[in-house]
Amino acid sequence: MDRESLKSELKHLIIETLHLEEIQASDIEDSAPLFGEGLGLDSIDALELVVALEKSYNVIIEDEEVGKKAFASIDALADFVLGKKAN
């Protein structure tokens, strides 16, 4: 799987998982923060995304520190998934 198609899949996964009907994948910048001032996601959203990622990509987010790094942006999330798949 190439990085660009993965980033697109991740954007769609976020939109579908969190029911963000008012947002299009193209509205999500690859390097923008997902939490806080970016998409404005919160800790409940993070839990839902962790479950969705584990189901969709068979990757485990071991702890909060790993999650913070992985969910920093779409770019970071793609790198995390690709890194886990390479192992």
Secondary structure, 3 states (H helix, E strand, C coil): CCHHHHHHHHHHHHHHHCCCCCCCHHHCCCCCCCECCCCCECHHHHHHHHHHHHHHHCCCCCCHHHHHHHCCCHHHHHHHHHHHHHC
